Amino acid sequence: TNWCGWSKRILALLNSDEFKKEFEKVSNKCEIKYYDCEGDGEKQCKAHNISGFPTLKLIKSSGSPIEYNGERTSEAIVSFINNNC
């Protein structure tokens, strides 16, 4: 959401050069999608049971989504992606 300070922080991290550099190594395994749960992305948020902000989930083509509850750092998020894709 636009008003949530934590969402703004994670969005800044995901748009940072540091994260983009780390994510580039695994970008062939997945993609990143952002949803504004109070705007155009409300349907997607409901479909993925997102009720708290920010919520990070790894959504694979097979299996259930895996919620990320780790550190909010580039290295930790990319490591999570690597370990679960």
N, C-alpha and C positions, 0 to 999 in steps of 0.2 A: 504494500500500500504506500501511497505517497506521503502519508503523515507519520509513518512509523520510523523512528530513528534507527532501530536495528535493521530494518529493511534497507534504509538508505546506506548504512555501513556495508552490508553484504553486497549490495549492488555496486558500490564503489570498489570493493575488493574484486568482484567478478569482472569489472571493467578495467582493472589495473594492468599495467604492462607486466608486472610480476606474474599475475595469474594467467594472463594470456600466453606468456612464454611457457609456463608449466603445462597449461591445458593443451597447448599445441602438440605436445608429446602423446596425448591420448585422444585427440579430437577425431580420430578415425573410428573410435569406439562408441562415441556418444555425442550428443549435442546439448546445448544449454537453452532452456526456454524460461522466459520470465512471464509471470502472470500478475496483473494488478487485480487482486481479489475483490476489489470494490468497484472495478471498472469493467472493461471489455473481457477480462479473463475470469469473471465470476463463475461461469459455467465450468471451466477447466478446474478451478479451485474446488468446487463442489465435487466434481468427478474424482478428484484425487484426495478427497477428505482433508483439505487444508483448512485449518481453522485458526492457527496461530501464525504470527508473522515475525521474522521470515521463516519459511519452511523450505528446506532443501530435500529433494527426493531424487533418487536415481530410478529412472523408469526404463526398464529393459523391455524388449519386445516379448520376452517370455518370462513368466513369473510375476510375483507381486512387487510393487514399488518398495524400495528400501529407503527409509528415512535416514537422513544424515544428522547425527547428533554430536559430531566431533568438534574439534577446534575450528574456529573461523579464520583459517590461514590458507593461502594458496597451496602450499605443500600438502597440508592435511586433506584438503578437498580433492586434490588431484590423486593423492594416494588412495583415498576412498574409492574414487572412480576406477583406478587401476585394479584394485583388489576385488571389485564387484562386477566388472564388465567381462 
